[in-house]
């Protein structure tokens, strides 16, 4: 037998076999595992931009868009920005969202979108990015069923997945802001549209939520009318554009998210909604108590004024 | 194999690294691109040495080349699935080195695909063990590497 166990930081397999025959066949996850094995493997995995490009675009077709294509390089992962004394100019002037919607693992719809982040309207209003144009509707070739078709909805929940990669082009950082699998669905009774939610906790008290609104004629084809992203705090308030930039930068730089199963993601979303509701109720109760105090103070004041007037009147008489 | 095997007098002798001699028909030997130029000049008395190939691996390669159905992709798939089914990871790796050296194209693809499937969705430790790689990262470098790559795993379901 040939010598197989000469343990080195590379491998007993010849480089060219690993590089041109094995690495090219790996999906992103396995490629990253291979890159993390040793420094030589890391070099072998990241030296070739073509390898990286084909893997990333196979997984996220939205990255073939010219907006994002120039950013795909192994560098997006391993070039740390130079720490600066002054942190203020580091905020990027734009953010790129690369969004992919899949059905049963196959890409259904992909789009890249640029958000200008230094404009007043972005900074001073709550964060809301819709990657579709106001009247844009994307056909999906999937069937659209009535809202009592439980089996159809269950199937859709199971198979419709979404990836929302937010890229900071200046720092070459990226983060996936989608939960991947569906955490909640709800029918809008008025418009008869289906809202599919992908939400993930990106910080302890901040949830990032992507809403996909599906519409169509019953029995006909399903269209996607909206794919939008918002951020919400535990107090139920939407995060402002200005604050979202700080959060996003923190998440891209230091974020360390746990890998959760489909069930855990759903539970985490439900827990967030429950806590938000409880906090809202507590706040409401507090305001009610405050109202009660205010009301009684006002009553006491009125009574005392009347009493004073009465005394004065009787004294005059 | 469409071609009929040549008479034994015309066969090619291949000597493996562990000293065993195999006699194969030119039709089989010609599919090993590395030794192709040597076949032309050889006669029945020539023995071609294969320094990177062990007897076990050459047996498997010959088994593959002789047994592979000529047509019907479904039959080829079934044959290939059966061929790799009982191979251990170590045998798989050895065979990949051997076919890579001999340049048996169809078999290189099959082996590489099988290896890729084997390490797909496996932990870093498994991949390290499979390739016989020593971790030369410092703990800090390794943590950084894992953290930097973690973004790609976000939102990817394992189920």
HADDOCK unambig.tbl for C-alpha pairs under 7 A between the chains (distance, minus, plus):
assign (segid A and resid 1 and name CA) (segid B and resid 18 and name CA) 6.89 0.50 0.50
assign (segid A and resid 1 and name CA) (segid B and resid 54 and name CA) 4.99 0.50 0.50
assign (segid A and resid 2 and name CA) (segid B and resid 52 and name CA) 6.52 0.50 0.50
assign (segid A and resid 2 and name CA) (segid B and resid 53 and name CA) 6.82 0.50 0.50
assign (segid A and resid 2 and name CA) (segid B and resid 54 and name CA) 6.14 0.50 0.50
assign (segid A and resid 5 and name CA) (segid B and resid 132 and name CA) 6.30 0.50 0.50
assign (segid A and resid 7 and name CA) (segid B and resid 132 and name CA) 5.33 0.50 0.50
assign (segid A and resid 7 and name CA) (segid B and resid 133 and name CA) 5.55 0.50 0.50
assign (segid A and resid 7 and name CA) (segid B and resid 134 and name CA) 5.96 0.50 0.50
assign (segid A and resid 8 and name CA) (segid B and resid 133 and name CA) 5.39 0.50 0.50
assign (segid A and resid 8 and name CA) (segid B and resid 134 and name CA) 5.36 0.50 0.50
assign (segid A and resid 9 and name CA) (segid B and resid 133 and name CA) 5.01 0.50 0.50
assign (segid A and resid 9 and name CA) (segid B and resid 134 and name CA) 4.70 0.50 0.50
assign (segid A and resid 9 and name CA) (segid B and resid 135 and name CA) 6.25 0.50 0.50
assign (segid A and resid 9 and name CA) (segid B and resid 136 and name CA) 6.30 0.50 0.50
assign (segid A and resid 10 and name CA) (segid B and resid 133 and name CA) 5.53 0.50 0.50
assign (segid A and resid 11 and name CA) (segid B and resid 131 and name CA) 5.41 0.50 0.50
assign (segid A and resid 11 and name CA) (segid B and resid 132 and name CA) 5.76 0.50 0.50
assign (segid A and resid 11 and name CA) (segid B and resid 133 and name CA) 5.38 0.50 0.50
assign (segid A and resid 12 and name CA) (segid B and resid 131 and name CA) 6.97 0.50 0.50
assign (segid A and resid 12 and name CA) (segid B and resid 132 and name CA) 6.93 0.50 0.50
assign (segid A and resid 13 and name CA) (segid B and resid 97 and name CA) 6.20 0.50 0.50
assign (segid A and resid 17 and name CA) (segid B and resid 100 and name CA) 6.84 0.50 0.50
assign (segid A and resid 21 and name CA) (segid B and resid 112 and name CA) 5.79 0.50 0.50
assign (segid A and resid 22 and name CA) (segid B and resid 112 and name CA) 5.36 0.50 0.50
assign (segid A and resid 22 and name CA) (segid B and resid 116 and name CA) 5.86 0.50 0.50
assign (segid A and resid 25 and name CA) (segid B and resid 113 and name CA) 6.81 0.50 0.50
assign (segid A and resid 25 and name CA) (segid B and resid 116 and name CA) 6.10 0.50 0.50
assign (segid A and resid 26 and name CA) (segid B and resid 116 and name CA) 5.83 0.50 0.50
assign (segid A and resid 26 and name CA) (segid B and resid 120 and name CA) 6.89 0.50 0.50
assign (segid A and resid 29 and name CA) (segid B and resid 121 and name CA) 6.57 0.50 0.50
assign (segid A and resid 29 and name CA) (segid B and resid 153 and name CA) 6.76 0.50 0.50
assign (segid A and resid 30 and name CA) (segid B and resid 119 and name CA) 6.64 0.50 0.50
assign (segid A and resid 30 and name CA) (segid B and resid 120 and name CA) 5.13 0.50 0.50
assign (segid A and resid 30 and name CA) (segid B and resid 121 and name CA) 5.84 0.50 0.50
assign (segid A and resid 30 and name CA) (segid B and resid 122 and name CA) 6.99 0.50 0.50
assign (segid A and resid 32 and name CA) (segid B and resid 149 and name CA) 6.46 0.50 0.50
assign (segid A and resid 33 and name CA) (segid B and resid 123 and name CA) 6.55 0.50 0.50
assign (segid A and resid 33 and name CA) (segid B and resid 124 and name CA) 4.79 0.50 0.50
assign (segid A and resid 34 and name CA) (segid B and resid 124 and name CA) 6.59 0.50 0.50
assign (segid A and resid 34 and name CA) (segid B and resid 127 and name CA) 6.36 0.50 0.50
assign (segid A and resid 36 and name CA) (segid B and resid 124 and name CA) 6.51 0.50 0.50
assign (segid A and resid 36 and name CA) (segid B and resid 142 and name CA) 6.80 0.50 0.50
assign (segid A and resid 36 and name CA) (segid B and resid 145 and name CA) 6.21 0.50 0.50
assign (segid A and resid 36 and name CA) (segid B and resid 146 and name CA) 6.54 0.50 0.50
assign (segid A and resid 37 and name CA) (segid B and resid 124 and name CA) 5.96 0.50 0.50
assign (segid A and resid 37 and name CA) (segid B and resid 128 and name CA) 5.52 0.50 0.50
assign (segid A and resid 37 and name CA) (segid B and resid 135 and name CA) 6.00 0.50 0.50
assign (segid A and resid 38 and name CA) (segid B and resid 134 and name CA) 6.79 0.50 0.50
assign (segid A and resid 38 and name CA) (segid B and resid 135 and name CA) 4.98 0.50 0.50
assign (segid A and resid 38 and name CA) (segid B and resid 136 and name CA) 5.61 0.50 0.50
assign (segid A and resid 38 and name CA) (segid B and resid 137 and name CA) 6.14 0.50 0.50
assign (segid A and resid 39 and name CA) (segid B and resid 136 and name CA) 6.43 0.50 0.50
assign (segid A and resid 39 and name CA) (segid B and resid 137 and name CA) 6.41 0.50 0.50
assign (segid A and resid 77 and name CA) (segid B and resid 148 and name CA) 5.74 0.50 0.50
assign (segid A and resid 77 and name CA) (segid B and resid 149 and name CA) 6.69 0.50 0.50
assign (segid A and resid 78 and name CA) (segid B and resid 148 and name CA) 6.85 0.50 0.50
assign (segid A and resid 175 and name CA) (segid B and resid 151 and name CA) 5.54 0.50 0.50
assign (segid A and resid 176 and name CA) (segid B and resid 151 and name CA) 6.35 0.50 0.50
assign (segid A and resid 176 and name CA) (segid B and resid 154 and name CA) 6.01 0.50 0.50
assign (segid A and resid 176 and name CA) (segid B and resid 155 and name CA) 6.89 0.50 0.50
assign (segid A and resid 178 and name CA) (segid B and resid 155 and name CA) 6.13 0.50 0.50
assign (segid A and resid 179 and name CA) (segid B and resid 155 and name CA) 4.86 0.50 0.50
assign (segid A and resid 180 and name CA) (segid B and resid 155 and name CA) 4.34 0.50 0.50
assign (segid A and resid 180 and name CA) (segid B and resid 156 and name CA) 6.05 0.50 0.50
assign (segid A and resid 259 and name CA) (segid B and resid 154 and name CA) 6.55 0.50 0.50
assign (segid A and resid 261 and name CA) (segid B and resid 157 and name CA) 6.71 0.50 0.50
